[in-house]
Amino acid sequence: MAAILTDDEVGKKVVDAEGKELGIVAKVEGDRASVDPNPSVAEHLMAKVGWEGEDEEDYVVTEDMLARVGDEVILRGDL
């Protein structure tokens, strides 16, 4: 079963297959997540309460790029 994105992922760390932190999920829309690559402490807290949104430096992660979703959003290694 493929990993899916929900609003519950907002504020979670996004990591690559080797465990390197790439940012946090700032927003989820459908099968796409906006990822903030340089979150501040304030942005981490705002994301946890749903106040963080996407901005110009965010990048997009889609469900087909995911290995799994748990405490962190983990990307596949073959990207």
C-alpha positions in Angstrom: 0.0 0.0 0.0 1.3 3.4 -0.9 1.9 6.1 1.7 -0.6 8.9 1.7 -0.5 12.5 2.9 -3.0 14.0 5.2 -3.2 17.2 7.3 -1.8 15.1 10.1 1.6 15.4 8.4 1.8 19.2 8.8 4.8 19.9 11.1 6.5 16.6 10.6 10.1 16.3 9.5 10.8 15.2 6.0 13.8 13.0 5.7 15.6 11.2 2.8 16.2 7.5 2.6 19.5 7.9 4.6 17.7 9.9 7.4 19.0 13.3 6.5 16.5 16.0 7.5 15.2 18.0 4.4 12.7 20.2 6.1 9.2 20.1 7.6 5.8 19.7 6.0 4.2 23.2 5.9 1.0 22.4 4.1 -0.8 19.4 2.5 -3.2 19.7 -0.4 -4.4 16.4 -1.9 -1.5 14.2 -2.8 1.1 17.0 -2.5 2.9 18.5 0.5 4.8 21.8 0.6 8.0 21.3 2.4 9.9 24.2 4.1 13.6 23.4 3.8 14.8 25.9 6.4 12.2 26.0 9.2 12.8 28.2 12.2 11.7 27.2 15.7 8.7 29.5 15.3 7.7 27.8 12.0 8.0 24.4 13.7 5.6 25.5 16.4 3.2 27.3 13.9 3.1 24.2 11.7 2.1 22.0 14.7 -1.0 24.2 15.3 -1.8 24.6 11.7 -0.7 28.2 11.2 2.2 27.6 8.8 1.6 27.9 5.1 3.7 27.6 2.0 6.1 30.2 0.8 8.4 30.9 -2.2 11.3 28.7 -0.9 9.1 25.6 -0.2 9.4 22.6 -2.5 6.7 20.0 -3.4 6.7 16.3 -2.3 4.1 14.0 -3.9 2.8 10.7 -2.6 4.6 8.8 -5.3 7.9 10.1 -3.7 7.2 8.6 -0.3 8.6 5.4 1.2 6.5 5.7 4.3 4.8 8.1 6.7 5.0 7.8 10.5 6.6 10.1 13.0 8.5 11.5 10.0 7.8 11.7 6.3 10.4 9.4 4.6 11.2 9.7 0.9 12.1 6.8 -1.3 15.8 6.2 -2.0 15.5 6.0 -5.7 14.5 9.6 -6.4 
